[in-house]
Structure formats: structure tokens, C-alpha cells
Amino acid sequence: MESSNQTPSELLTLAEAAKVLRVKISTIRSWKLQKTFLAFRKIGGRVLVHRDDLSRFIEQAKMPAGAR
């Protein structure tokens, strides 16, 4: 078994990640299939997202000021 220094609180379910991003779970699944967001981990049959990866995704997705 692979050891990990990640605590369970650092890993989010797709539902938790969707809540943080304020999108539907289906949107996250779509991003996964389209390879828009690749930072998924499958552990014990569950698909999880690391909190740091989610934060990086949010930072990369931010629009520059004046782009709106």
C-alpha cells in the first residue's frame, strides 16, 4: 500500500469540490472527462480532489482585471 502524508481533511469529494466552486457535480465530472481539471485521485473506489489542487485550479481560472 502506498503511504501518503495527506490527511483526510485535505481531500475533498466531488460534492465538496463542487460546493467550493459553486458548480454542479456534473460540471466537475465533465471537466474530468474533457481533461480541463486533471487533479483527481481515486482512493478506495472514490474520486477525490486535493484541496491544494483545487486552489491552484481556482487561481489559474481567475480572469485578469478588466477582462470582464
N, C-alpha and C positions, 0 to 999 in steps of 0.2 A: 504494500500500500504506500502511495506517495504521501510524504509528510508535507504539511502546509503550515505556515506561520500566520495564516489568515484566520481571524476569529469569525464566528458565525455572523456577528453584527456587521461585519464588513461586506458580507454577501447579501444581495437583495434578490428576492424572487422577481419574476417578470411583473407581477401585480404591483409590488413595491416600487420597482423602477418606473412603471407606467404612472404611478401616483406622483412620483418626484417630477417626472417630465410633463405631467398633465396631459397625457395621451392615453388612448385605449391600448389594452394589451395587444390587440390585433395589429396595431401600428408597430409596436416593437417586434412582433413576430414577422411582420412584413419587412422591416428594416433588416432583420436577421437573414431572411431569405434573399433579399437584394444585396446583402453584404454591405449595407450602409453603416451598420453598427456591428462590429465583429467581436466585441469583448464579452463573449458568453462562455460560461463554464458549465459542463454537465457533471453533476455530482450526485451519485445515487439515483439516477433517473430524473433528477430535477435540473432545470436550466436556471442558472443563477448569473447575476451580474455583480462584479466587484464595484463597491462604492467609488473607488478612485477612478476606475474606467468610466463610470457614468459621469463623474465630474469632468474628466477630460473631454468626453463627448459633448457635454454642455458647453465647455469653453470653446471647442472647435466650431460649434454650431452658432455661436453668437454672431450677430450681424454687426459690421462696423458702424460706428456712429455716422448718421447721415444717409445710410443705405435704405432707410425706410421710406 
